[in-house]
Amino acid sequence: MVRIEAMAAGQRYVGWANAVELARNAYPAWRDVAWQAVDARHLCALMNEDDAIRRVLVAPAAGWCDVKCMCVLDADSPPEPVLRVEAKGRIAVSFVELPARLPVCDSAARAARVPITLRYALGRTEAPLVTLRRLRVGDAILIQTWAPEVKASSQRMFTFSLEGNTMILNDKSDGAQASATPAGGEARHARASDGRPFEVDALPVKLEFVLEQNETTVAEVAALHAGMVVPLAPGAEREVTIYANGRYLARGELIQVGERLAVELQSIELAEPK
């Protein structure tokens, strides 16, 4: 075993590593050398001559600033380790001395910077597959269930109301899904159970109408609150995105049809534009 003294971020670490494994991995070209027979003083001097040890020894994420081999002892001599650290492709170290104060890892700050997708959805519609097959640019799709809501990933956070060029966040959603039985839903169920042949074109597809979708962070999502006014991106009402069963389907402009709102299709694409 070889005694290792290493420095990282101004902190000193002392431990033990397998001398033979360390030498074999540090100098792979010398595979025929019987390292266990090499004099301990020569072995330490050799391993301190270059950075070979630093490259093969287990290390913190930022690496070691300095590594020294101090002495070689019999395998049964090292004291009980305080901490043993292993990593794939690296030589393990059994540390016997650790800094009095280890570097602080601010996990809360890291978590706050985790990216998250914020989606402002207007509502939903359910339509049979055959209807989607026939869609063309210029067609309008009614929003059957008007349910404006803000979602972070799949979590419903707020409802919102549109006022001019802004969205006003309302109380947080209780997570209950709005329910609406699309026209023809019961008829489709009846056909499925009356013994008639299965119709692929009759499969229901769930459409979601999204006014905006932003990439943000956990910290920014946590700052949202009821009553907050969120400005709409310029022209957002002309770029409503439609998702079919969660996959991008089309984009269009929000329009009024009688007393209801719909989206007039401006583009239908197989892949979501960047």
N, C-alpha and C positions, 0 to 999 in steps of 0.2 A: 504493500500500500504506500502511496505517496501523499505527503501532506501538502495541501494546496492553500495558498493565500491569494485571495482575489479582491479586486476593488471594482465597485460599480456605484455610480452617482455619489461618490465621496464616502461610501460606506465600505467597511472591511468585513470580509467573510473568510472563515477558516473551515476547512473540511478535508476529507480523505477520499481518494479515488484509487481504483485498481491500476497500479503502475504498469503492469504488462499490457492490459487493454488500452490504456492511455497511449503507450508508446506504439503499439501496433496500429492504432487508428491515426495517430499523429504522423506516422511515417510508413504509409502502406507500401511504398516501394521497397522497403527493407524487410519484406515478409520472411526472409530466411534467417533473420537475426534471432538468437535465443535471448530474448530480453530478460528473462528471469535469471540469466547468468551474468548479466552486466553489473559491474560494480555500482553501488547505490550513488556514490558521489558523481561518477561519470554520467549516470542516467539523469540525475537532476541537472547537471551542467548542460547536457545535450538538450533537454526539454526547455531550458530557460534561454536558449540561444535565439529562438525565433518565436513566431506566433502560432506555431502548429498546435500547441496545447489549447490555446484560446479558441481555435476553430473547431475543436472536437469535444470540448468540455461542455456539459450542460450549463446554460447561461440564462440570465434574465432577458427580457424582450429586447432591450437596448444593447445587450452584450456586455462583456467585461471591459473595463478600462485597462486593467493590468492583471496578469496571472503569473504567479511564481510557484515553482516546485521547491519546497523548503528542505525536505528530507524524505528518505524511504525507510519504512519500518516493516517489521514482520506483520503478516496479515492478521495475527491474533492480538496485536498490541493496541490498535486504535481505541480510544475511549468510545463510550456509547454516544451515537449521534443524536443531535437535537432534532435534525430534520434531514431526511434523505430525499433528493430530488432526481427524478428520472425523466428522460425525454427521448423519443424515438430518433435514432441516428446520432445520439450524443452519449458521451460517457457520463454515467451517474456520479453524483457527489454526495457523500454523507457529511453534512455540516455539523461541526461541534461548537462553533462560535458564530453567532449572528449579531448584527448591529443592535445596539440598545434601542434604537428607534428605526424601524423599517420604513422605507418610502411609503407615503400614503397614496392609496389608489382611490380616487374620488369616484366611486361607482355611481353615486346619484347624479353627478354632473355628466358622466358618460351616458347614463340612461336617458337624461333629458335631451340629449342630442340625437337619439335614435330616430331615423326617418320614419314618417308615417303618412299615409295617403288620406286626405280629407276630401270627402265627396258631398256635394250639395245636390241632392236628388229631389226632383219635382213630384214624382209619382210613378205609378205602374199601370201596365195594361197587360192583359193576357189574350193571346190570339193563336189560332191554329197555325200549324206549320205551313199549310197551303197558302195562307194569307201572306206570309213572309216571302214565299217563293215568287209571288206576283208583284211585290213592291217595285215601284219605279220612282225615279227622281220626279218630284212634283206632287207625289201622293202625300196625303196628310194622315197622321195616325193620332186618334183621340187619346188623351190621357184619361183612362177610365177611373182610376183611383188617384185623386189629387191629395198627396200627402207629402208636402215639403219637409225634408228632414236632413240633418247633417250627420254624416257617418264617418267615424274614424276607423279605417279598415272595415270590419263588418259590424262594429259597435255603433248603435244609434245613440247620438249624443244630445241633439237638440231638434226641435221643430223650428221652422223659420217662416217669416212672412215677407213678401216682396213689397217694397215701397219705393217707387221710382227706380233709381239706379243703385239701390242698396238692399241688403237683406238684414232683417232684424231677428236675432236669435231669441227664441222663446224658451220656456222651461224645458229642462232635460226630459227626454223621452223615457217612459218607464219600461221600454223594451218590448211592449206588446205590439205585435204586428197588426197593422190595419187589415181588416178582412173585407173582401169584396168578391162575390161570386160572379165571374164573367158570364155574359150572356151565352147560353148554349152549353154551360158547364154540366148541368144535370143531364142534358140530352146526350152529351158525349159519354157520360158515365153509363147511361142506360144502354147505349149502343155497345159499350165494352162488355156488358154483362148479358146481352140477349142472344149471344151465339153468333152474331154476324162476324164476317171476316175483319181482322184488325186493320185499321186504316192509319198508315204512317202520316199522311197529310193532316190527319185530325189531331195529331199530338199537340198539346198546348205548349206554347212558348211564352215565358215571362219576359216582358220588356220593361226596362227601367230607363227613365228619362233623367239625365244628369245635366244640371245647369252649369256647374263648374266642378273641376277636380284639381286639387292642388297637392303638391308634395311639400310637407311641412315637417316639424319635429314634435316630439312628445311634449316639450316645454311649451311650444306655441299652442298646442291643443289644450294643455292644462290651463292656459290663460283665458280660454273662451268662457263666456258666462252669459246667462240670460239677460236680455236687454242690450247686448252688444250690437253695434251697427257695423256690418261688414260691407264694404263697397263692392259692387259688381265689376268684373273686368269689362272694359269697353267692348260693346258688341256681344256680350255673353248670351243675350236672348236670341241672337242669330246663329249661335254655335252650340245648340243643345245636342248632347251626345246620347245616342240610344244604344243600350246594351241588351242583347238577347241571351237569356240564361247566363248572364255574367260576361259574355263575350261581345266585343265591339261589333256593332251592326251598321250604324249610319249616323249622320249628322244632319241637323236641320234647324229651321227657324221656328220659334214659339209664336203661334198665331191663335186667334180666337175664332171659334166656329160656333155661332149662336151664343149660348151661355157657357160653353165649355172651352177648354184650351186643348190645343193639339200641336203637333210638330210637323211642319211641312218639310219633306225630305229634300235636301240639297245635294247630298252625296251618299252613295251606298258602297262600302268598301269591305274587302275581306280582312284587311289588317288596319289597326288603329293608326292614323297618321301621327307622326312625331311632331 
